[in-house]
Amino acid sequence: DVAHGILNKAYRKVLDQLSARKYLQSLVAKGVG
């Protein structure tokens, strides 16, 4: 299913951005603390 594949890619991209943001926030928190 093409639509399902596109949705899956978009979902993966969002998850990657969220995890990257959390990772950056943890790095910043460690630097500040």
Biopython code that builds the backbone (N, CA, C, O; Angstrom):
import numpy as np
from Bio.PDB.StructureBuilder import StructureBuilder

atoms = [
    (1, "ASP", "N", (0.857, -1.200, 0.000)),
    (1, "ASP", "CA", (0.000, 0.000, 0.000)),
    (1, "ASP", "C", (0.890, 1.247, 0.000)),
    (1, "ASP", "O", (1.687, 1.459, 0.914)),
    (2, "VAL", "N", (0.735, 2.064, -1.044)),
    (2, "VAL", "CA", (1.598, 3.244, -1.202)),
    (2, "VAL", "C", (1.336, 4.257, -0.094)),
    (2, "VAL", "O", (2.277, 4.779, 0.504)),
    (3, "ALA", "N", (0.060, 4.537, 0.184)),
    (3, "ALA", "CA", (-0.282, 5.534, 1.205)),
    (3, "ALA", "C", (0.291, 5.114, 2.558)),
    (3, "ALA", "O", (0.798, 5.944, 3.311)),
    (4, "HIS", "N", (0.207, 3.827, 2.854)),
    (4, "HIS", "CA", (0.728, 3.328, 4.132)),
    (4, "HIS", "C", (2.230, 3.538, 4.213)),
    (4, "HIS", "O", (2.750, 3.897, 5.269)),
    (5, "GLY", "N", (2.932, 3.318, 3.108)),
    (5, "GLY", "CA", (4.379, 3.511, 3.088)),
    (5, "GLY", "C", (4.746, 4.962, 3.330)),
    (5, "GLY", "O", (5.691, 5.259, 4.060)),
    (6, "ILE", "N", (3.992, 5.871, 2.713)),
    (6, "ILE", "CA", (4.260, 7.306, 2.881)),
    (6, "ILE", "C", (4.016, 7.712, 4.330)),
    (6, "ILE", "O", (4.806, 8.450, 4.919)),
    (7, "LEU", "N", (2.914, 7.224, 4.898)),
    (7, "LEU", "CA", (2.607, 7.548, 6.295)),
    (7, "LEU", "C", (3.701, 7.010, 7.211)),
    (7, "LEU", "O", (4.109, 7.673, 8.164)),
    (8, "ASN", "N", (4.170, 5.804, 6.913)),
    (8, "ASN", "CA", (5.213, 5.186, 7.733)),
    (8, "ASN", "C", (6.483, 6.022, 7.697)),
    (8, "ASN", "O", (7.128, 6.220, 8.727)),
    (9, "LYS", "N", (6.846, 6.515, 6.517)),
    (9, "LYS", "CA", (8.048, 7.349, 6.387)),
    (9, "LYS", "C", (7.887, 8.637, 7.182)),
    (9, "LYS", "O", (8.797, 9.044, 7.903)),
    (10, "ALA", "N", (6.727, 9.278, 7.049)),
    (10, "ALA", "CA", (6.486, 10.533, 7.763)),
    (10, "ALA", "C", (6.549, 10.292, 9.271)),
    (10, "ALA", "O", (7.116, 11.096, 10.011)),
    (11, "TYR", "N", (5.965, 9.183, 9.719)),
    (11, "TYR", "CA", (5.950, 8.849, 11.140)),
    (11, "TYR", "C", (7.374, 8.650, 11.652)),
    (11, "TYR", "O", (7.731, 9.126, 12.729)),
    (12, "ARG", "N", (8.186, 7.934, 10.858)),
    (12, "ARG", "CA", (9.583, 7.707, 11.247)),
    (12, "ARG", "C", (10.324, 9.031, 11.357)),
    (12, "ARG", "O", (11.113, 9.238, 12.279)),
    (13, "LYS", "N", (10.062, 9.929, 10.401)),
    (13, "LYS", "CA", (10.757, 11.219, 10.390)),
    (13, "LYS", "C", (10.407, 12.007, 11.647)),
    (13, "LYS", "O", (11.276, 12.615, 12.273)),
    (14, "VAL", "N", (9.121, 11.989, 12.011)),
    (14, "VAL", "CA", (8.676, 12.717, 13.208)),
    (14, "VAL", "C", (9.328, 12.116, 14.451)),
    (14, "VAL", "O", (9.798, 12.842, 15.327)),
    (15, "LEU", "N", (9.352, 10.793, 14.520)),
    (15, "LEU", "CA", (9.965, 10.135, 15.681)),
    (15, "LEU", "C", (11.444, 10.485, 15.776)),
    (15, "LEU", "O", (11.959, 10.736, 16.866)),
    (16, "ASP", "N", (12.125, 10.501, 14.634)),
    (16, "ASP", "CA", (13.553, 10.845, 14.633)),
    (16, "ASP", "C", (13.760, 12.261, 15.145)),
    (16, "ASP", "O", (14.676, 12.516, 15.927)),
    (17, "GLN", "N", (12.903, 13.191, 14.700)),
    (17, "GLN", "CA", (13.047, 14.583, 15.137)),
    (17, "GLN", "C", (12.794, 14.703, 16.634)),
    (17, "GLN", "O", (13.490, 15.441, 17.331)),
    (18, "LEU", "N", (11.787, 13.967, 17.128)),
    (18, "LEU", "CA", (11.474, 14.024, 18.556)),
    (18, "LEU", "C", (12.635, 13.471, 19.386)),
    (18, "LEU", "O", (13.034, 14.074, 20.382)),
    (19, "SER", "N", (13.169, 12.334, 18.974)),
    (19, "SER", "CA", (14.278, 11.732, 19.730)),
    (19, "SER", "C", (15.509, 12.629, 19.668)),
    (19, "SER", "O", (16.232, 12.755, 20.656)),
    (20, "ALA", "N", (15.752, 13.251, 18.524)),
    (20, "ALA", "CA", (16.899, 14.147, 18.391)),
    (20, "ALA", "C", (16.722, 15.349, 19.309)),
    (20, "ALA", "O", (17.681, 15.808, 19.929)),
    (21, "ARG", "N", (15.489, 15.860, 19.398)),
    (21, "ARG", "CA", (15.225, 17.018, 20.253)),
    (21, "ARG", "C", (15.440, 16.648, 21.717)),
    (21, "ARG", "O", (16.039, 17.411, 22.475)),
    (22, "LYS", "N", (14.949, 15.475, 22.112)),
    (22, "LYS", "CA", (15.137, 15.029, 23.501)),
    (22, "LYS", "C", (16.621, 14.868, 23.807)),
    (22, "LYS", "O", (17.085, 15.222, 24.891)),
    (23, "TYR", "N", (17.358, 14.330, 22.837)),
    (23, "TYR", "CA", (18.799, 14.130, 23.021)),
    (23, "TYR", "C", (19.500, 15.468, 23.212)),
    (23, "TYR", "O", (20.347, 15.609, 24.094)),
    (24, "LEU", "N", (19.145, 16.458, 22.379)),
    (24, "LEU", "CA", (19.751, 17.786, 22.495)),
    (24, "LEU", "C", (19.395, 18.412, 23.839)),
    (24, "LEU", "O", (20.242, 19.031, 24.484)),
    (25, "GLN", "N", (18.139, 18.251, 24.263)),
    (25, "GLN", "CA", (17.714, 18.834, 25.538)),
    (25, "GLN", "C", (18.491, 18.214, 26.693)),
    (25, "GLN", "O", (18.872, 18.912, 27.633)),
    (26, "SER", "N", (18.730, 16.900, 26.626)),
    (26, "SER", "CA", (19.478, 16.243, 27.705)),
    (26, "SER", "C", (20.923, 16.739, 27.716)),
    (26, "SER", "O", (21.509, 16.916, 28.784)),
    (27, "LEU", "N", (21.497, 16.963, 26.537)),
    (27, "LEU", "CA", (22.866, 17.489, 26.470)),
    (27, "LEU", "C", (22.918, 18.887, 27.072)),
    (27, "LEU", "O", (23.827, 19.201, 27.841)),
    (28, "VAL", "N", (21.954, 19.721, 26.727)),
    (28, "VAL", "CA", (21.919, 21.092, 27.244)),
    (28, "VAL", "C", (21.726, 21.066, 28.759)),
    (28, "VAL", "O", (22.364, 21.830, 29.484)),
    (29, "ALA", "N", (20.846, 20.186, 29.235)),
    (29, "ALA", "CA", (20.595, 20.090, 30.673)),
    (29, "ALA", "C", (21.881, 19.687, 31.398)),
    (29, "ALA", "O", (22.185, 20.219, 32.465)),
    (30, "LYS", "N", (22.631, 18.752, 30.823)),
    (30, "LYS", "CA", (23.891, 18.327, 31.441)),
    (30, "LYS", "C", (24.889, 19.481, 31.447)),
    (30, "LYS", "O", (25.618, 19.664, 32.422)),
    (31, "GLY", "N", (24.928, 20.256, 30.372)),
    (31, "GLY", "CA", (25.859, 21.378, 30.291)),
    (31, "GLY", "C", (25.515, 22.454, 31.308)),
    (31, "GLY", "O", (26.404, 23.041, 31.924)),
    (32, "VAL", "N", (24.214, 22.714, 31.485)),
    (32, "VAL", "CA", (23.788, 23.753, 32.423)),
    (32, "VAL", "C", (23.973, 23.247, 33.850)),
    (32, "VAL", "O", (24.467, 23.976, 34.711)),
    (33, "GLY", "N", (23.573, 21.992, 34.102)),
    (33, "GLY", "CA", (23.662, 21.433, 35.445)),
    (33, "GLY", "C", (25.072, 20.989, 35.676)),
    (33, "GLY", "O", (25.390, 20.480, 36.751)),
]
sb = StructureBuilder()
sb.init_structure("model")
sb.init_model(0)
sb.init_chain("A")
sb.init_seg("    ")
for serial, (resi, resn, name, xyz) in enumerate(atoms, 1):
    if name == "N":
        sb.init_residue(resn, " ", resi, " ")
    sb.init_atom(name, np.array(xyz, "f"), 0.0, 1.0, " ", f" {name:<3s}", serial, name[0])
structure = sb.get_structure()
